[in-house]
Amino acid sequence: MQVLCNPSFLKIYVTAWISILPEQCTERFSSHIRCLRQKLRALGAPENFIETVHGLGYRLKQK
């Protein structure tokens, strides 16, 4: 499977993005995660490859 983005960069980017516009970003970010999940499933990734951690955010499922 191809790595789509450096996890450290993604964490910093998302943290900065949400801290600037928290109300607008929540729904938009959820929409992007939903689309990313669909694309990953189309490539053969497991259903729960991106896990939702309630109160914290998202994480990639550990093997």
Buried (B, 14 or more C-beta within 10 A) or exposed (E): EEEEEEEEEEEEEBEEBBEEEEEEBEEEBEEEBEEBBEEBEEEEBEEEBBEEEEEEBBEEEEE
